[in-house]
Amino acid sequence: MAWYREVTRSLEGSGLFEKVSVAGAKVRAEVDETIFLDIYHDPTTGSYSYALIDLTLKVEGDKRLIGWDDYPHEGVDEIEALDSYPHHFQRREGSEWLFEESPVRGEVEEEIDLVLEEVSRFLEDDMPS
């Protein structure tokens, strides 16, 4: 079975999103017109990214609020020092990124509940105003 089928069912059943769609190797779950969760997964390489994005965020470039991925970010000492490197969780504090250990490894079907729990908590408690 394709990885995204179980993931889209979980996203649709969470009650967090207005719309869930699949485009290529990415699933997008829309909270509203400007806030969405993008889940990218390449089953061939195992590469992945889960990113909660807010298009209205008042920062230049990257509009992610929080996310998990396995991009190595060579030269970023904070990520390279993590025991889970290259896997990491990142969140914004103002316009700065904070990087933390991550239990996520790109097993999207097994990890979607953890991601949904953190996204739900973030939307309830930490959304910037």
PyMOL commands that set and color helices and strands:
alter all, ss='L'
color gray80, all
select helices_A, chain A and resi 3-13+77-80+108-125
alter helices_A, ss='H'
color red, helices_A
select strands_A, chain A and resi 19-23+26-30+35-41+48-54+64-69+88-93+96-100
alter strands_A, ss='S'
color yellow, strands_A
deselect
rebuild
show_as cartoon
